[in-house]
């Protein structure tokens, strides 16, 4: 299956051109405590002005969906062409997220405690996980399958695999696929409680690493069977059930997922030139991931992680 066009917004920028330029320039994004969350924990927030959700979709009005709308607007012409070509009933939506609009729920509960009632503008669909895909389908008036995948930081990668499955089964002719996550106190304070956060920088695989930085963002592709420059060749997944928040230290299950992806793509190890690693800069994950990559690829494949520039965007980023 093939990926056509890309809409993206993150701490590095709000278009693929800007993100690439800042990435190649080695731009350093400074972490800061998001004022709108009333949190003191530094994060890599999206600082650009986000589009407003139209009033007719107020039940979906949350920061997470505004991030999605920002990415969607960038590929609007490609989607319009797909609708004209295939019909609204043949276009699907698969979105990965782990927090959705939880920040709006947090604010609503704070208002409830202070005033005895929820804010008038609050609706549960603003934070409901399935609301992300439901919003895009309603906004675009398309009628194919629309659902959200929530598997923490592998959410958007699993969404890509799910979209490919819909195309392979002939259920859809095109799928809008990607992920989004927005900052919220639940995530920030949860990671802080785990001792997994740095307050200064994210240094994957460094001996001086002291934790990750949480980011936010959204990315959307249009996936079809029609050939393009970017192909999704292979997908692999595993679940080790080792621990609720820690990976299996020997890396065996991560290695299993990579081997499955290579097998699915019918690629040999030596055909892979570069790996963008998960690279959270936490002691346990980086140690495990190093072992997993070494098991599958040896020590000759170039690797790095983009998290120093974007932060850990959870369901808004893909996982290697």
C-alpha positions as CSV (number, residue, x, y, z in Angstrom):
1,X,0.0,0.0,0.0
2,X,1.1,3.6,-0.7
3,X,1.1,6.8,1.3
4,X,0.1,10.0,-0.6
5,X,0.8,13.4,0.8
6,X,1.4,14.3,4.4
7,X,-0.1,16.8,6.9
8,X,1.9,17.3,10.0
9,X,2.1,19.6,13.0
10,X,4.4,19.3,16.0
11,X,6.9,21.3,18.0
12,X,9.1,21.5,14.9
13,X,6.5,23.2,12.8
14,X,3.1,23.1,11.2
15,X,3.9,21.8,7.7
16,X,6.1,19.1,6.2
17,X,8.2,21.7,4.6
18,X,8.8,23.6,7.9
19,X,9.3,20.4,9.9
20,X,11.9,19.1,7.4
21,X,13.8,22.4,7.2
22,X,13.9,22.7,11.0
23,X,15.0,19.1,11.3
24,X,17.8,19.4,8.8
25,X,18.9,22.7,10.5
26,X,19.2,20.9,13.8
27,X,16.8,23.3,15.4
28,X,16.6,22.9,19.2
29,X,13.1,23.2,20.6
30,X,13.1,24.5,24.2
31,X,10.8,22.7,26.6
32,X,8.4,24.8,28.6
33,X,5.6,24.3,31.1
34,X,2.3,24.7,29.1
35,X,0.5,27.6,30.6
36,X,-2.9,26.4,29.6
37,X,-2.5,23.2,31.6
38,X,-1.4,25.0,34.8
39,X,1.5,22.5,35.0
40,X,5.1,23.1,36.0
41,X,6.4,20.1,34.1
42,X,8.3,21.1,30.9
43,X,7.1,19.7,27.6
44,X,7.5,20.3,23.8
45,X,4.2,22.0,22.9
46,X,2.9,23.1,19.5
47,X,3.1,26.9,19.6
48,X,1.6,27.7,16.3
49,X,-2.0,29.0,16.0
50,X,-4.3,26.0,15.5
51,X,-7.5,26.1,13.5
52,X,-10.8,26.5,15.3
53,X,-13.3,23.6,15.2
54,X,-16.5,24.9,13.4
55,X,-19.4,25.6,15.7
56,X,-21.5,22.8,14.1
57,X,-18.9,20.3,15.4
58,X,-18.7,21.8,19.0
59,X,-19.2,18.4,20.6
60,X,-15.7,17.5,19.2
61,X,-14.1,20.8,20.0
62,X,-10.8,19.9,21.8
63,X,-7.1,20.6,21.3
64,X,-6.5,17.1,20.0
65,X,-9.0,17.5,17.2
66,X,-7.6,21.0,16.4
67,X,-4.2,19.3,15.9
68,X,-5.9,16.8,13.6
69,X,-7.7,19.6,11.7
70,X,-4.4,21.4,11.2
71,X,-2.9,18.3,9.6
72,X,-6.0,17.6,7.6
73,X,-6.1,21.1,6.1
74,X,-2.7,20.4,4.6
75,X,-3.9,17.4,2.5
76,X,-7.4,18.7,1.8
77,X,-6.9,18.7,-2.0
78,X,-5.6,15.1,-2.0
79,X,-8.6,14.0,0.1
80,X,-11.1,15.9,-2.1
81,X,-9.6,14.1,-5.2
82,X,-10.0,10.7,-3.5
83,X,-13.6,11.4,-2.6
84,X,-14.3,12.4,-6.2
85,X,-12.5,9.3,-7.5
86,X,-13.8,6.6,-5.1
87,X,-16.9,8.1,-3.5
88,X,-17.5,9.0,0.2
89,X,-18.6,5.5,1.1
90,X,-15.3,4.0,0.0
91,X,-13.1,6.3,2.2
92,X,-12.1,5.2,5.7
93,X,-10.5,6.9,8.7
94,X,-8.2,5.2,11.1
95,X,-6.6,7.4,13.8
96,X,-4.2,6.5,16.6
97,X,-4.3,8.4,19.9
98,X,-3.7,7.8,23.6
99,X,-5.1,10.9,25.3
100,X,-7.6,12.4,22.8
101,X,-9.1,15.4,24.5
102,X,-8.4,14.4,28.1
103,X,-7.2,18.0,28.9
104,X,-10.8,19.3,28.2
105,X,-12.1,16.7,30.7
106,X,-9.6,17.8,33.3
107,X,-10.7,21.4,32.9
108,X,-14.3,20.3,33.1
109,X,-13.7,18.5,36.4
110,X,-11.9,21.5,37.8
111,X,-14.9,23.7,36.9
112,X,-17.3,21.1,38.5
113,X,-15.3,21.2,41.7
114,X,-15.2,24.9,41.8
115,X,-18.8,25.7,40.6
116,X,-20.8,22.6,41.1
117,X,-21.5,22.1,37.4
118,X,-19.7,21.2,34.2
119,X,-18.9,24.0,31.6
120,X,-21.7,24.5,29.1
121,X,-19.3,23.9,26.2
122,X,-18.0,20.5,27.5
123,X,-19.1,17.3,25.9
124,X,-17.8,13.8,26.6
125,X,-17.0,13.2,22.9
126,X,-14.3,15.9,23.2
127,X,-12.2,13.4,25.2
128,X,-13.6,10.1,24.1
129,X,-10.9,8.1,22.3
130,X,-13.1,7.2,19.4
131,X,-14.1,10.8,18.9
132,X,-10.9,11.5,16.9
133,X,-11.8,9.4,13.9
134,X,-15.5,10.2,14.3
135,X,-14.8,13.9,14.1
136,X,-12.8,13.6,10.9
137,X,-15.4,11.4,9.2
138,X,-18.2,13.8,10.2
139,X,-16.2,16.9,9.2
140,X,-15.4,15.4,5.7
141,X,-18.9,13.8,5.3
142,X,-17.3,10.4,4.4
143,X,-19.0,7.2,5.2
144,X,-16.5,4.3,5.2
145,X,-15.2,2.6,8.4
146,X,-14.0,5.2,11.0
147,X,-12.3,4.1,14.2
148,X,-9.6,5.0,16.6
149,X,-6.7,2.8,17.7
150,X,-5.4,3.4,21.2
151,X,-2.3,1.3,22.1
152,X,-0.3,4.0,23.9
153,X,2.9,5.0,21.9
154,X,2.3,2.4,19.2
155,X,-1.1,3.8,18.4
156,X,-0.4,5.5,15.1
157,X,1.9,2.7,13.9
158,X,-1.0,0.2,14.5
159,X,-3.3,2.6,12.8
160,X,-1.2,2.4,9.6
161,X,-1.3,-1.4,9.8
162,X,-5.1,-1.3,10.3
163,X,-5.6,1.0,7.4
164,X,-3.5,-1.3,5.2
165,X,-5.7,-4.2,6.2
166,X,-8.9,-2.3,5.2
167,X,-7.4,-1.7,1.7
168,X,-6.2,-5.3,1.4
169,X,-9.6,-6.7,2.3
170,X,-11.3,-4.4,-0.3
171,X,-13.4,-2.6,2.4
172,X,-12.0,0.8,1.3
173,X,-10.3,2.3,-1.7
174,X,-8.6,5.0,0.4
175,X,-8.0,5.6,4.1
176,X,-7.1,8.8,5.9
177,X,-4.7,7.5,8.5
178,X,-2.4,8.9,11.2
179,X,-2.4,9.9,14.8
180,X,-2.7,12.8,17.2
181,X,-2.1,13.4,20.9
182,X,-2.3,16.6,22.8
183,X,-0.7,17.5,26.1
184,X,-2.6,17.0,29.3
185,X,-1.8,16.9,33.0
186,X,-2.8,13.2,33.3
187,X,0.0,12.2,30.9
188,X,2.6,14.7,32.2
189,X,2.1,13.9,35.9
190,X,1.8,10.2,35.2
191,X,5.2,10.0,33.4
192,X,6.6,12.2,36.2
193,X,5.4,9.7,38.8
194,X,7.1,6.9,36.9
195,X,10.4,8.9,37.1
196,X,10.5,8.8,33.3
197,X,10.8,12.6,32.6
198,X,13.7,14.9,32.1
199,X,13.3,18.5,33.0
200,X,15.9,19.7,30.5
201,X,16.4,17.7,27.4
202,X,15.8,14.3,25.7
203,X,19.1,12.5,24.9
204,X,18.3,9.1,23.5
205,X,21.0,6.4,24.0
206,X,23.3,8.8,25.7
207,X,25.1,7.7,28.9
208,X,23.9,11.0,30.3
209,X,20.2,10.4,29.5
210,X,17.8,11.1,32.3
211,X,14.4,10.7,30.8
212,X,12.1,11.8,28.0
213,X,10.1,15.0,27.2
214,X,6.4,14.7,26.3
215,X,5.4,16.4,23.1
216,X,2.2,16.8,21.1
217,X,1.3,16.8,17.5
218,X,-0.6,15.2,14.6
219,X,0.2,13.6,11.3
220,X,-2.1,12.4,8.6
221,X,-1.5,10.4,5.4
222,X,-3.9,9.4,2.6
223,X,-3.3,5.7,1.9
224,X,-4.4,3.9,-1.2
225,X,-3.4,1.1,-3.5
226,X,-2.2,3.5,-6.2
227,X,1.6,3.7,-6.4
228,X,3.4,6.7,-5.0
229,X,6.9,7.5,-3.8
230,X,6.3,6.1,-0.3
231,X,5.2,2.5,0.3
232,X,4.2,0.8,3.5
233,X,6.0,-2.5,2.9
234,X,5.9,-4.3,6.2
235,X,4.2,-4.4,9.6
236,X,5.1,-6.3,12.7
237,X,3.8,-6.3,16.2
238,X,4.3,-8.3,19.4
239,X,3.1,-8.1,23.0
240,X,5.3,-9.4,25.7
241,X,2.9,-8.8,28.7
242,X,6.1,-8.4,30.8
243,X,5.2,-5.4,32.9
244,X,2.6,-2.6,33.0
245,X,5.1,0.2,32.3
246,X,8.5,-1.5,31.6
247,X,9.7,-3.4,28.5
248,X,11.2,-6.9,28.6
249,X,14.9,-6.1,29.3
250,X,16.4,-8.6,26.8
251,X,14.6,-6.9,23.9
252,X,13.3,-10.3,22.6
253,X,9.8,-9.1,22.0
254,X,10.8,-5.9,20.2
255,X,13.1,-8.0,18.1
256,X,10.2,-10.3,17.3
257,X,8.2,-7.3,16.0
258,X,11.0,-6.1,13.8
259,X,11.6,-9.6,12.4
260,X,7.9,-9.9,11.6
261,X,8.0,-6.5,9.8
262,X,11.0,-7.6,7.7
263,X,9.3,-10.8,6.8
264,X,6.1,-9.1,5.9
265,X,8.1,-6.7,3.6
266,X,10.2,-9.5,2.2
267,X,13.3,-7.5,3.0
268,X,16.7,-8.7,4.1
269,X,18.5,-6.9,7.0
270,X,21.2,-5.5,4.7
271,X,18.5,-3.7,2.6
272,X,17.6,-1.4,5.5
273,X,19.7,1.7,5.5
274,X,18.4,3.6,8.5
275,X,16.1,3.1,11.6
276,X,14.3,5.9,13.3
277,X,14.3,4.4,16.8
278,X,11.6,4.7,19.5
279,X,14.5,6.2,21.6
280,X,12.6,7.6,24.6
281,X,15.9,8.5,26.5
282,X,14.8,6.5,29.5
283,X,17.2,4.0,31.0
284,X,15.0,0.9,30.6
285,X,13.7,1.5,27.1
286,X,16.9,2.6,25.4
287,X,18.8,-0.4,26.9
288,X,16.1,-2.8,25.7
289,X,15.9,-1.2,22.3
290,X,19.7,-1.3,21.8
291,X,19.7,-5.0,22.5
292,X,16.7,-5.6,20.2
293,X,18.2,-3.8,17.3
294,X,21.6,-5.5,17.8
295,X,19.8,-8.9,17.8
296,X,18.1,-8.2,14.4
297,X,20.4,-5.8,12.6
298,X,23.8,-6.2,14.2
299,X,25.9,-3.1,14.6
300,X,26.2,-1.7,11.0
301,X,22.8,-0.1,10.4
302,X,22.5,3.7,11.0
303,X,20.1,4.6,13.7
304,X,18.9,7.7,15.6
305,X,15.8,9.0,17.3
306,X,13.8,12.2,16.4
307,X,12.4,12.7,19.9
308,X,14.9,15.4,20.9
309,X,13.2,17.6,18.4
310,X,9.6,16.6,18.8
311,X,9.3,15.1,22.2
312,X,7.5,11.8,22.9
313,X,4.2,12.5,21.1
314,X,2.7,9.2,22.3
315,X,-0.1,8.2,19.9
316,X,0.7,11.2,17.7
317,X,4.0,9.7,16.6
318,X,4.9,6.4,14.9
319,X,7.0,3.8,16.7
320,X,9.9,2.0,14.9
